[in-house]
Amino acid sequence: MLKPLINLFSSAKPVSLNWEKTLQPVCLFLSFSITFGSLASSTASASSPEDRSQTASSELPRFTPADDIFLLGSSPKRQQLGQAYMIVKIKGNRVMGAMFSPFSAFDCFRGVIHQNQLALNLTESYTQETTAYSLNLTESRVASSQNPTPDTRFQVEGLYSIETITDNDLRILNACEANYAQSPTP
């Protein structure tokens, strides 16, 4: 479970080459994952997000966010070194996007929204290994690219919504879209 998370930040270029700076992105992302508890239900199975979503409790409230693009982060501020960010494109119950840290590589993911969960398959950018994760969703007042006025929309538990989506964020998202366009849907 930890290998994809560690690899996610292995290409980070720290300002100085000391252990504290080198391990900081990894530790922060692991802390990000453990603190929110949202990645605790990850599995290394080859099953698709749709298969896993069928096993989710039917007692959970149904969550249906609007189609849009969202930027979320472990920090409420953009471009903070050592912080993790997630750009997500939602269309219906399908999601696609990337997890990244500033000035580092990014890993693409795709999956589905089922009830109050985001079931993802994260593809590690260098090895192309895929790992399944489940993230908890909450309804929250959030701004989005199509609706700059906060509204009850899409929020991943424990992450901050970031209002401004830059051209670089969209470049990362487009790279993931192009990558997945060449491979079959899970």
Z-matrix of the N, CA and C atoms (Angstrom, degrees):
N
C 1 1.437
C 2 1.520 1 111.39
N 3 1.314 2 118.11 1 -36.66
C 4 1.456 3 120.30 2 -174.91
C 5 1.518 4 113.44 3 -80.18
N 6 1.323 5 117.84 4 -24.04
C 7 1.458 6 120.05 5 -176.55
C 8 1.524 7 112.88 6 -56.50
N 9 1.347 8 119.80 7 -48.67
C 10 1.470 9 118.38 8 178.63
C 11 1.517 10 112.55 9 -63.18
N 12 1.326 11 116.85 10 -33.77
C 13 1.461 12 119.37 11 179.69
C 14 1.519 13 110.73 12 -69.51
N 15 1.321 14 116.27 13 -41.26
C 16 1.461 15 119.83 14 178.47
C 17 1.519 16 110.17 15 -67.83
N 18 1.327 17 116.70 16 -43.05
C 19 1.462 18 120.38 17 178.70
C 20 1.516 19 112.18 18 -64.14
N 21 1.327 20 116.57 19 -28.59
C 22 1.462 21 120.73 20 -179.65
C 23 1.512 22 110.88 21 -55.76
N 24 1.319 23 116.92 22 -34.78
C 25 1.452 24 120.46 23 -176.85
C 26 1.527 25 113.08 24 -112.36
N 27 1.325 26 118.07 25 9.03
C 28 1.461 27 119.78 26 -176.65
C 29 1.516 28 112.85 27 -66.71
N 30 1.322 29 118.12 28 -21.82
C 31 1.458 30 119.75 29 179.82
C 32 1.521 31 112.37 30 -95.28
N 33 1.331 32 117.35 31 6.01
C 34 1.469 33 120.13 32 178.11
C 35 1.518 34 109.36 33 -61.20
N 36 1.322 35 116.72 34 138.54
C 37 1.456 36 121.52 35 -179.59
C 38 1.524 37 108.40 36 -105.92
N 39 1.352 38 116.94 37 95.79
C 40 1.455 39 119.45 38 -178.06
C 41 1.520 40 111.26 39 -67.53
N 42 1.327 41 115.37 40 157.35
C 43 1.454 42 121.42 41 -179.57
C 44 1.520 43 110.65 42 -63.49
N 45 1.321 44 117.84 43 -42.44
C 46 1.460 45 121.31 44 176.50
C 47 1.516 46 108.27 45 -128.39
N 48 1.308 47 116.23 46 153.71
C 49 1.452 48 119.80 47 -175.93
C 50 1.525 49 111.02 48 -94.24
N 51 1.318 50 116.64 49 67.76
C 52 1.453 51 119.84 50 171.13
C 53 1.518 52 107.42 51 -119.63
N 54 1.330 53 117.26 52 160.39
C 55 1.459 54 120.80 53 -173.77
C 56 1.517 55 112.45 54 -59.47
N 57 1.324 56 117.20 55 -38.79
C 58 1.464 57 119.62 56 -178.84
C 59 1.521 58 110.54 57 -59.90
N 60 1.326 59 117.13 58 -47.03
C 61 1.467 60 120.51 59 -178.84
C 62 1.525 61 111.26 60 -71.96
N 63 1.327 62 117.71 61 -35.52
C 64 1.455 63 121.04 62 -177.94
C 65 1.525 64 111.18 63 -68.43
N 66 1.323 65 117.54 64 -41.07
C 67 1.455 66 121.01 65 -177.17
C 68 1.520 67 113.49 66 -87.91
N 69 1.317 68 117.74 67 -12.95
C 70 1.458 69 120.60 68 -176.34
C 71 1.527 70 113.20 69 -55.33
N 72 1.353 71 120.68 70 -48.43
C 73 1.469 72 119.03 71 179.55
C 74 1.525 73 112.70 72 -60.59
N 75 1.337 74 117.49 73 -39.71
C 76 1.458 75 120.82 74 -179.82
C 77 1.519 76 110.05 75 -65.62
N 78 1.327 77 116.41 76 -47.87
C 79 1.466 78 120.59 77 -179.27
C 80 1.521 79 111.32 78 -62.53
N 81 1.321 80 116.94 79 -41.65
C 82 1.460 81 119.51 80 179.99
C 83 1.520 82 111.31 81 -65.51
N 84 1.335 83 117.06 82 -40.49
C 85 1.455 84 118.54 83 -179.62
C 86 1.523 85 110.56 84 -68.85
N 87 1.342 86 116.80 85 -39.71
C 88 1.456 87 119.37 86 176.87
C 89 1.522 88 110.23 87 -64.01
N 90 1.313 89 116.42 88 -41.26
C 91 1.459 90 120.61 89 176.84
C 92 1.523 91 109.90 90 -61.80
N 93 1.321 92 115.85 91 -43.23
C 94 1.467 93 123.25 92 177.45
C 95 1.528 94 109.47 93 -56.17
N 96 1.317 95 116.67 94 -45.08
C 97 1.458 96 121.27 95 -177.78
C 98 1.517 97 112.22 96 -69.99
N 99 1.323 98 116.22 97 -46.03
C 100 1.456 99 120.65 98 -176.85
C 101 1.521 100 111.00 99 -71.19
N 102 1.333 101 117.08 100 -44.28
C 103 1.457 102 121.07 101 -177.70
C 104 1.512 103 111.57 102 -57.15
N 105 1.298 104 117.18 103 -45.61
C 106 1.447 105 119.92 104 -176.65
C 107 1.518 106 111.90 105 -80.73
N 108 1.328 107 116.93 106 -14.37
C 109 1.447 108 119.95 107 178.39
C 110 1.513 109 113.11 108 66.41
N 111 1.312 110 116.61 109 2.76
C 112 1.453 111 119.24 110 -172.85
C 113 1.516 112 113.03 111 -77.81
N 114 1.323 113 117.48 112 -24.11
C 115 1.460 114 118.71 113 179.65
C 116 1.517 115 111.27 114 -96.29
N 117 1.320 116 117.43 115 2.97
C 118 1.457 117 121.27 116 -177.35
C 119 1.516 118 112.06 117 -63.21
N 120 1.300 119 117.90 118 -25.41
C 121 1.453 120 120.11 119 -177.77
C 122 1.521 121 112.36 120 -94.83
N 123 1.346 122 116.97 121 19.81
C 124 1.460 123 118.54 122 179.91
C 125 1.516 124 110.39 123 -68.47
N 126 1.314 125 114.97 124 152.24
C 127 1.452 126 120.60 125 176.86
C 128 1.505 127 107.96 126 -135.63
N 129 1.307 128 116.14 127 160.16
C 130 1.455 129 120.18 128 177.75
C 131 1.517 130 110.26 129 -102.53
N 132 1.302 131 117.24 130 16.35
C 133 1.455 132 120.21 131 -177.56
C 134 1.517 133 110.79 132 -72.05
N 135 1.298 134 115.12 133 161.39
C 136 1.460 135 120.22 134 179.29
C 137 1.518 136 111.40 135 -90.63
N 138 1.333 137 117.45 136 4.41
C 139 1.461 138 119.05 137 -178.75
C 140 1.516 139 110.85 138 -67.11
N 141 1.311 140 115.16 139 151.92
C 142 1.461 141 120.23 140 -178.37
C 143 1.520 142 110.20 141 -80.43
N 144 1.354 143 117.48 142 159.88
C 145 1.461 144 119.70 143 176.19
C 146 1.528 145 112.07 144 -57.48
N 147 1.334 146 117.27 145 -32.89
C 148 1.454 147 120.08 146 179.76
C 149 1.525 148 110.47 147 -64.36
N 150 1.369 149 117.24 148 -41.01
C 151 1.457 150 120.81 149 179.03
C 152 1.519 151 110.55 150 -63.16
N 153 1.330 152 116.63 151 -45.25
C 154 1.460 153 120.66 152 -178.95
C 155 1.515 154 110.84 153 -67.07
N 156 1.321 155 117.33 154 -34.61
C 157 1.465 156 119.56 155 -177.58
C 158 1.524 157 111.26 156 -66.82
N 159 1.331 158 118.08 157 -24.46
C 160 1.456 159 120.73 158 179.34
C 161 1.521 160 111.52 159 -67.70
N 162 1.346 161 116.97 160 -22.77
C 163 1.453 162 120.52 161 -179.06
C 164 1.518 163 112.62 162 -89.77
N 165 1.322 164 118.57 163 -4.33
C 166 1.464 165 121.21 164 179.85
C 167 1.523 166 109.97 165 -67.48
N 168 1.299 167 115.65 166 151.09
C 169 1.460 168 121.27 167 -177.95
C 170 1.525 169 111.21 168 -63.56
N 171 1.326 170 116.33 169 132.26
C 172 1.462 171 119.66 170 178.36
C 173 1.519 172 111.14 171 -77.75
N 174 1.338 173 117.88 172 -6.04
C 175 1.455 174 121.26 173 179.15
C 176 1.521 175 112.40 174 -81.92
N 177 1.319 176 118.39 175 -12.25
C 178 1.450 177 121.25 176 -178.59
C 179 1.525 178 110.08 177 -73.58
N 180 1.339 179 117.88 178 148.17
C 181 1.463 180 119.40 179 178.71
C 182 1.523 181 111.06 180 -66.28
N 183 1.306 182 116.55 181 145.73
C 184 1.467 183 122.16 182 179.19
C 185 1.516 184 108.81 183 -78.92
N 186 1.315 185 116.98 184 127.88
C 187 1.459 186 122.13 185 -179.05
C 188 1.516 187 108.19 186 -117.19
N 189 1.315 188 117.81 187 120.62
C 190 1.453 189 122.09 188 -179.49
C 191 1.521 190 109.76 189 -128.07
N 192 1.338 191 117.71 190 94.17
C 193 1.466 192 119.35 191 178.11
C 194 1.523 193 111.02 192 -75.50
N 195 1.317 194 115.14 193 160.67
C 196 1.466 195 121.02 194 177.42
C 197 1.528 196 109.91 195 -72.65
N 198 1.341 197 116.41 196 151.96
C 199 1.463 198 120.78 197 174.34
C 200 1.521 199 108.07 198 -64.15
N 201 1.321 200 116.73 199 127.56
C 202 1.459 201 120.34 200 -178.27
C 203 1.523 202 109.05 201 -177.62
N 204 1.320 203 115.73 202 -177.66
C 205 1.463 204 123.16 203 175.30
C 206 1.520 205 107.19 204 -118.27
N 207 1.330 206 116.03 205 132.60
C 208 1.457 207 121.91 206 -177.38
C 209 1.520 208 110.12 207 -128.12
N 210 1.321 209 116.21 208 146.84
C 211 1.460 210 122.68 209 173.45
C 212 1.517 211 107.35 210 -118.76
N 213 1.333 212 115.59 211 126.68
C 214 1.455 213 122.20 212 -179.63
C 215 1.519 214 108.29 213 -126.33
N 216 1.324 215 117.02 214 155.01
C 217 1.453 216 119.56 215 179.83
C 218 1.509 217 113.50 216 -151.47
N 219 1.327 218 115.55 217 159.66
C 220 1.458 219 120.45 218 174.62
C 221 1.520 220 110.13 219 -74.34
N 222 1.327 221 117.06 220 -11.64
C 223 1.460 222 124.18 221 173.59
C 224 1.527 223 107.40 222 -123.26
N 225 1.335 224 118.04 223 145.77
C 226 1.462 225 118.97 224 177.46
C 227 1.523 226 113.09 225 -73.96
N 228 1.340 227 116.97 226 -9.24
C 229 1.467 228 121.68 227 -179.71
C 230 1.516 229 110.17 228 -104.21
N 231 1.331 230 115.65 229 146.76
C 232 1.467 231 122.48 230 178.76
C 233 1.524 232 111.31 231 -73.96
N 234 1.306 233 115.74 232 156.78
C 235 1.461 234 124.45 233 168.81
C 236 1.528 235 114.09 234 53.50
N 237 1.315 236 118.00 235 38.44
C 238 1.455 237 121.60 236 176.93
C 239 1.526 238 108.29 237 -90.12
N 240 1.331 239 116.18 238 119.61
C 241 1.461 240 119.93 239 -179.85
C 242 1.518 241 110.43 240 -57.21
N 243 1.311 242 115.68 241 139.63
C 244 1.450 243 121.53 242 178.45
C 245 1.521 244 114.73 243 81.60
N 246 1.313 245 118.06 244 -0.33
C 247 1.462 246 121.34 245 179.18
C 248 1.530 247 109.69 246 -100.89
N 249 1.317 248 116.07 247 156.00
C 250 1.463 249 121.94 248 179.70
C 251 1.522 250 109.62 249 -104.64
N 252 1.329 251 115.87 250 142.26
C 253 1.460 252 121.91 251 -179.72
C 254 1.524 253 109.31 252 -131.49
N 255 1.318 254 115.12 253 157.81
C 256 1.458 255 121.47 254 -177.01
C 257 1.528 256 108.05 255 -141.14
N 258 1.326 257 116.74 256 120.62
C 259 1.464 258 119.89 257 173.18
C 260 1.523 259 106.64 258 -104.60
N 261 1.332 260 116.27 259 131.50
C 262 1.460 261 121.97 260 -172.22
C 263 1.520 262 109.90 261 -130.53
N 264 1.327 263 116.01 262 130.28
C 265 1.463 264 121.58 263 172.57
C 266 1.526 265 107.06 264 -108.97
N 267 1.336 266 115.21 265 126.24
C 268 1.463 267 120.87 266 -178.74
C 269 1.520 268 108.92 267 -111.94
N 270 1.325 269 115.49 268 132.20
C 271 1.469 270 121.75 269 174.14
C 272 1.527 271 106.19 270 -140.74
N 273 1.328 272 115.11 271 108.36
C 274 1.463 273 119.27 272 -174.56
C 275 1.516 274 109.04 273 66.47
N 276 1.332 275 116.45 274 -127.73
C 277 1.461 276 118.78 275 176.45
C 278 1.536 277 111.50 276 -100.42
N 279 1.320 278 117.17 277 7.01
C 280 1.472 279 121.45 278 179.37
C 281 1.518 280 110.79 279 -95.96
N 282 1.328 281 115.25 280 144.10
C 283 1.460 282 121.32 281 177.56
C 284 1.517 283 109.29 282 -129.98
N 285 1.318 284 114.89 283 153.26
C 286 1.452 285 122.10 284 176.67
C 287 1.518 286 106.21 285 -152.25
N 288 1.318 287 116.84 286 144.69
C 289 1.455 288 118.56 287 179.27
C 290 1.508 289 112.82 288 176.17
N 291 1.342 290 114.27 289 -155.59
C 292 1.460 291 120.57 290 -176.73
C 293 1.521 292 110.30 291 -147.06
N 294 1.333 293 114.59 292 151.48
C 295 1.459 294 122.66 293 169.67
C 296 1.516 295 106.08 294 -111.41
N 297 1.334 296 116.28 295 136.75
C 298 1.458 297 119.19 296 -176.78
C 299 1.512 298 111.01 297 -155.96
N 300 1.323 299 114.22 298 167.22
C 301 1.456 300 123.69 299 172.56
C 302 1.525 301 105.48 300 -125.13
N 303 1.342 302 118.40 301 146.67
C 304 1.470 303 119.49 302 -178.88
C 305 1.532 304 112.49 303 -55.26
N 306 1.316 305 116.18 304 139.72
C 307 1.462 306 124.11 305 177.23
C 308 1.522 307 111.68 306 59.69
N 309 1.322 308 116.34 307 37.54
C 310 1.455 309 122.14 308 -177.89
C 311 1.524 310 108.99 309 -141.96
N 312 1.315 311 115.34 310 176.91
C 313 1.464 312 120.98 311 175.10
C 314 1.523 313 108.81 312 -73.03
N 315 1.322 314 116.36 313 170.55
C 316 1.460 315 120.85 314 176.90
C 317 1.512 316 108.76 315 -132.01
N 318 1.321 317 115.85 316 154.50
C 319 1.453 318 122.49 317 176.31
C 320 1.519 319 108.28 318 -117.65
N 321 1.331 320 115.84 319 135.68
C 322 1.463 321 121.32 320 -177.79
C 323 1.527 322 110.83 321 -89.29
N 324 1.313 323 115.05 322 154.13
C 325 1.456 324 120.58 323 174.51
C 326 1.522 325 109.37 324 -142.85
N 327 1.323 326 114.44 325 159.35
C 328 1.458 327 121.57 326 170.03
C 329 1.517 328 107.15 327 -148.74
N 330 1.320 329 114.96 328 159.23
C 331 1.453 330 118.59 329 -178.09
C 332 1.507 331 111.84 330 176.19
N 333 1.326 332 115.26 331 -155.88
C 334 1.460 333 121.69 332 -177.07
C 335 1.525 334 110.48 333 -136.96
N 336 1.328 335 114.08 334 156.72
C 337 1.461 336 121.17 335 171.24
C 338 1.519 337 106.30 336 -100.24
N 339 1.319 338 115.14 337 126.39
C 340 1.461 339 120.03 338 176.48
C 341 1.515 340 107.79 339 -135.25
N 342 1.315 341 115.39 340 115.25
C 343 1.459 342 123.32 341 -176.97
C 344 1.521 343 108.93 342 57.25
N 345 1.310 344 120.00 343 -116.67
C 346 1.462 345 119.59 344 -178.33
C 347 1.527 346 111.19 345 -110.57
N 348 1.332 347 116.21 346 33.32
C 349 1.456 348 120.90 347 -179.75
C 350 1.526 349 110.88 348 -131.17
N 351 1.308 350 113.89 349 149.27
C 352 1.453 351 122.68 350 174.81
C 353 1.524 352 105.42 351 -112.14
N 354 1.321 353 117.83 352 106.05
C 355 1.460 354 123.11 353 -179.50
C 356 1.524 355 107.92 354 -93.32
N 357 1.336 356 116.48 355 115.83
C 358 1.465 357 121.75 356 -172.94
C 359 1.514 358 112.51 357 -120.70
N 360 1.322 359 115.28 358 151.53
C 361 1.457 360 123.17 359 164.45
C 362 1.517 361 105.93 360 -114.75
N 363 1.331 362 116.55 361 113.12
C 364 1.461 363 123.48 362 -179.04
C 365 1.518 364 108.36 363 -95.54
N 366 1.334 365 117.08 364 125.60
C 367 1.460 366 122.35 365 -179.94
C 368 1.516 367 109.09 366 -103.73
N 369 1.325 368 116.36 367 117.12
C 370 1.463 369 121.75 368 179.94
C 371 1.524 370 107.80 369 -68.27
N 372 1.323 371 116.93 370 129.68
C 373 1.461 372 121.55 371 -168.92
C 374 1.526 373 114.73 372 -65.02
N 375 1.321 374 118.63 373 -30.83
C 376 1.463 375 119.36 374 -176.27
C 377 1.518 376 112.71 375 -91.29
N 378 1.330 377 117.92 376 -44.67
C 379 1.461 378 120.58 377 -176.70
C 380 1.519 379 113.08 378 -91.20
N 381 1.335 380 116.94 379 -15.30
C 382 1.461 381 123.69 380 -175.53
C 383 1.532 382 112.22 381 64.04
N 384 1.346 383 117.44 382 17.01
C 385 1.462 384 121.05 383 173.56
C 386 1.520 385 108.48 384 -70.52
N 387 1.328 386 115.65 385 141.02
C 388 1.461 387 120.75 386 179.55
C 389 1.520 388 109.56 387 -112.67
N 390 1.328 389 115.27 388 133.73
C 391 1.459 390 122.05 389 178.38
C 392 1.521 391 108.39 390 -127.43
N 393 1.320 392 116.41 391 137.81
C 394 1.464 393 121.68 392 -179.01
C 395 1.525 394 110.50 393 -89.55
N 396 1.328 395 115.95 394 139.86
C 397 1.464 396 123.11 395 177.86
C 398 1.516 397 109.19 396 -137.17
N 399 1.315 398 115.14 397 155.53
C 400 1.456 399 121.41 398 173.85
C 401 1.521 400 107.90 399 -128.47
N 402 1.327 401 116.78 400 123.57
C 403 1.460 402 122.32 401 -179.15
C 404 1.523 403 109.38 402 -111.93
N 405 1.319 404 116.32 403 141.00
C 406 1.461 405 120.88 404 178.05
C 407 1.522 406 110.30 405 -80.56
N 408 1.320 407 116.00 406 136.20
C 409 1.458 408 122.12 407 176.60
C 410 1.519 409 109.44 408 -105.37
N 411 1.322 410 114.94 409 149.62
C 412 1.459 411 120.60 410 173.91
C 413 1.517 412 107.65 411 -133.75
N 414 1.298 413 116.53 412 153.40
C 415 1.457 414 119.64 413 173.27
C 416 1.514 415 106.71 414 -87.18
N 417 1.320 416 116.30 415 132.10
C 418 1.453 417 121.25 416 -174.47
C 419 1.516 418 109.55 417 -151.00
N 420 1.326 419 116.22 418 160.93
C 421 1.465 420 120.14 419 175.37
C 422 1.517 421 107.49 420 -79.47
N 423 1.338 422 115.81 421 113.44
C 424 1.451 423 122.11 422 -173.64
C 425 1.524 424 110.02 423 -136.93
N 426 1.325 425 116.09 424 145.77
C 427 1.464 426 120.95 425 170.84
C 428 1.524 427 107.62 426 -95.23
N 429 1.321 428 117.06 427 153.91
C 430 1.460 429 121.13 428 178.89
C 431 1.517 430 108.93 429 -137.51
N 432 1.336 431 116.34 430 175.40
C 433 1.461 432 119.82 431 -177.77
C 434 1.532 433 112.14 432 -64.32
N 435 1.319 434 117.78 433 -33.23
C 436 1.462 435 120.28 434 -179.36
C 437 1.528 436 112.71 435 -91.73
N 438 1.326 437 116.80 436 -15.10
C 439 1.461 438 120.99 437 -178.75
C 440 1.523 439 108.97 438 -137.50
N 441 1.355 440 118.30 439 86.01
C 442 1.460 441 120.49 440 -176.64
C 443 1.526 442 114.00 441 -67.36
N 444 1.329 443 117.75 442 -15.42
C 445 1.456 444 120.72 443 175.82
C 446 1.524 445 108.31 444 -84.03
N 447 1.345 446 117.92 445 124.05
C 448 1.469 447 119.10 446 -178.25
C 449 1.528 448 112.34 447 -53.35
N 450 1.316 449 114.88 448 139.35
C 451 1.448 450 123.09 449 -178.39
C 452 1.527 451 106.33 450 -145.96
N 453 1.323 452 117.73 451 164.12
C 454 1.457 453 119.59 452 175.50
C 455 1.517 454 107.02 453 -72.29
N 456 1.320 455 116.96 454 109.57
C 457 1.459 456 121.22 455 -172.23
C 458 1.521 457 111.37 456 -136.10
N 459 1.304 458 116.22 457 -126.40
C 460 1.459 459 124.94 458 -171.39
C 461 1.521 460 110.32 459 -108.19
N 462 1.327 461 117.14 460 130.92
C 463 1.457 462 120.83 461 176.92
C 464 1.521 463 108.90 462 -151.05
N 465 1.334 464 116.12 463 134.05
C 466 1.456 465 121.55 464 173.23
C 467 1.519 466 106.38 465 -90.03
N 468 1.310 467 115.77 466 132.50
C 469 1.457 468 121.57 467 -176.26
C 470 1.528 469 111.46 468 -52.46
N 471 1.325 470 115.93 469 126.29
C 472 1.452 471 121.79 470 175.68
C 473 1.513 472 115.80 471 85.95
N 474 1.322 473 118.74 472 -4.05
C 475 1.460 474 121.09 473 179.47
C 476 1.523 475 110.16 474 -104.40
N 477 1.317 476 115.31 475 154.65
C 478 1.460 477 121.78 476 177.48
C 479 1.523 478 109.62 477 -93.50
N 480 1.306 479 116.47 478 140.74
C 481 1.454 480 121.31 479 172.75
C 482 1.522 481 107.72 480 -81.89
N 483 1.328 482 116.36 481 135.69
C 484 1.463 483 121.63 482 178.58
C 485 1.520 484 106.88 483 -115.13
N 486 1.303 485 115.27 484 122.08
C 487 1.462 486 121.30 485 -170.43
C 488 1.526 487 113.39 486 -68.54
N 489 1.324 488 117.74 487 -43.71
C 490 1.460 489 121.19 488 -173.55
C 491 1.524 490 111.13 489 -88.15
N 492 1.318 491 115.85 490 124.53
C 493 1.460 492 122.15 491 174.68
C 494 1.519 493 106.86 492 -107.60
N 495 1.333 494 116.53 493 122.36
C 496 1.461 495 121.47 494 -175.07
C 497 1.530 496 111.45 495 -91.59
N 498 1.329 497 114.72 496 170.76
C 499 1.466 498 120.50 497 175.13
C 500 1.524 499 110.63 498 -60.99
N 501 1.334 500 117.89 499 -35.83
C 502 1.459 501 120.72 500 179.32
C 503 1.532 502 110.97 501 -66.98
N 504 1.328 503 117.28 502 -39.95
C 505 1.466 504 120.32 503 176.03
C 506 1.527 505 109.79 504 -59.45
N 507 1.324 506 116.56 505 -44.04
C 508 1.464 507 121.11 506 179.51
C 509 1.526 508 111.58 507 -68.33
N 510 1.333 509 117.61 508 -33.02
C 511 1.470 510 121.27 509 176.12
C 512 1.530 511 109.55 510 -61.98
N 513 1.327 512 116.96 511 -44.16
C 514 1.467 513 121.60 512 178.21
C 515 1.531 514 109.73 513 -61.87
N 516 1.319 515 116.41 514 -46.98
C 517 1.464 516 121.27 515 179.51
C 518 1.529 517 110.83 516 -60.40
N 519 1.327 518 117.13 517 -44.36
C 520 1.468 519 121.23 518 179.39
C 521 1.522 520 111.92 519 -63.65
N 522 1.336 521 117.54 520 -36.26
C 523 1.465 522 120.75 521 177.29
C 524 1.526 523 110.19 522 -63.62
N 525 1.319 524 117.09 523 -41.01
C 526 1.466 525 120.29 524 177.80
C 527 1.526 526 110.86 525 -66.87
N 528 1.325 527 116.76 526 -41.73
C 529 1.471 528 120.42 527 177.38
C 530 1.522 529 110.78 528 -59.14
N 531 1.323 530 116.78 529 -44.77
C 532 1.464 531 121.08 530 179.84
C 533 1.528 532 110.67 531 -64.36
N 534 1.319 533 116.98 532 -40.20
C 535 1.457 534 121.69 533 178.85
C 536 1.527 535 110.77 534 -62.25
N 537 1.320 536 116.74 535 -46.03
C 538 1.461 537 120.20 536 -178.56
C 539 1.526 538 112.34 537 -74.64
N 540 1.308 539 118.67 538 -23.65
C 541 1.463 540 121.23 539 177.42
C 542 1.525 541 110.56 540 -64.53
N 543 1.337 542 116.23 541 -24.43
C 544 1.462 543 121.49 542 -178.93
C 545 1.522 544 112.65 543 -89.41
N 546 1.335 545 117.50 544 -6.99
C 547 1.463 546 120.11 545 -178.71
C 548 1.526 547 109.66 546 -123.93
N 549 1.327 548 116.84 547 153.12
C 550 1.464 549 119.86 548 -177.98
C 551 1.528 550 111.81 549 -66.15
N 552 1.320 551 115.87 550 152.79
C 553 1.461 552 122.03 551 177.02
C 554 1.520 553 109.13 552 -68.84
N 555 1.349 554 116.42 553 137.08
C 556 1.476 555 117.96 554 -179.11
C 557 1.509 556 111.74 555 -66.75
